[in-house]
């Protein structure tokens, strides 16, 4: 079948890379992955075609649309994007449309999504199944009652299915969406969407880094980079205080960090301390790392679960998402939660020393982290020829 997967990321990269992992699992099908954020280098399998809409992002308060190209007209980009999306859909006639996050978020992109969803409901493109793909935790809203009412109305008007990428036993959607039981369309917790690391790639990487047998590998990362400057600076300064230790640092600052901030961090590097913007191979680095230092976004936490690497995590405290996720996951991980008070170079150096003594832990047997494979099985059974209606009885995720 042909599947059109729409993903608009506006601040970090978590939504993008979770969507890529889901698209990767849909092997045997044609997947058209339509993305609309600032450009990030990605690696895709042959069955996934990437289409980039003219880039739009949002400010830190998620209120104002910003063009990826400074000075460009937002209104003109909106018109172009809506036309491009409609053309892609009309030419490819997918059997399934998967929309990431909307209508639980990304309502600022209703200008292009709502006309498409209305056309699907009118039957303009034949029989098309519409799916909302959603992560585990929703951020809090200023007016929760109005928000939940609007989401329910949109789900019931435009969508056939809700896939929630979480383990229901640990983080059910109802914990952050109080009207969960009122959702009338089928809703399924697929399990968390986590990549599968290849230990062979990790071993090769350690050889490529020319690490000595007793040399510790520390990986520092902050997702897209817009929120991680202070953490990364403190990590670099802390590691400069540890020059007597056989320690190699690989710091990935994120493709969206400002040039000024990145240049400042790059200037702080020292022998055995590498500072780069981005790697598509982060999972390989974490597979052989002795310690990870990061924020606590969805994809980062899934990487930690998949690799079992000891970790220091700094949850982004301005929203409940990361603190709640890490509170739920910490019994399953060898990790230490750090806070703003720990962002002092001397203090963090001591915490890193302690963290390097933690032992890795195998992927937890008590958590479902096969969400991508489960979502694929579900969609294949749902759209199977001769199946008249959605049957969730077979689903064991």
Number of C-alpha atoms within 10 A of each C-alpha: 13 15 22 24 25 23 24 24 21 22 21 22 22 18 21 22 19 25 24 22 18 22 25 22 20 22 15 10 16 17 23 22 21 19 20 20 23 22 14 14 9 12 12 14 11 10 16 21 14 16 15 15 20 20 21 21 19 17 11 11 7 12 9 10 16 17 19 18 12 7 8 11 11 17 11 10 17 20 12 14 21 19 12 17 18 15 12 15 16 12 9 13 17 22 16 19 23 22 22 24 22 23 25 20 15 16 13 14 17 15 13 18 20 16 13 19 18 13 15 19 18 11 11 12 17 13 14 19 20 21 23 23 25 24 20 23 22 18 13 13 11 7 8 12 11 10 16 18 11 13 19 18 12 15 21 13 13 20 20 17 22 23 22 25 30 26 22 20 11 16 20 17 23 14 14 17 18 12 15 15 10 8 14 13 15 13 17 19 26 27 27 28 30 26 23 15 18 12 16 11 15 20 14 13 17 18 10 9 12 10 16 13 8 9 13 18 23 24 22 24 25 28 27 20 23 17 19 20 19 13 25 24 23 20 25 25 19 21 25 20 13 16 14 8 13 14 19 22 23 21 28 23 30 24 23 20 20 13 10 9 16 22 13 12 22 19 9 14 19 15 10 16 18 16 21 16 18 20 17 12 14 16 23 23 24 26 24 22 25 23 27 27 24 24 24 24 23 24 20 21 23 21 21 26 25 23 28 23 25 26 29 23 25 24 23 17 12 9 13 15 20 22 18 16 19 22 11 12 17 14 10 18 22 20 24 18 16 17 13 12 8 17 19 16 19 18 13 21 22 14 16 22 13 11 20 18 11 16 14 19 16 13 16 15 8 10 17 21 25 19 25 25 20 23 24 19 17 22 17 14 15 18 17 13 8 7 10 9 9 16 12 13 6 9 14 9 20
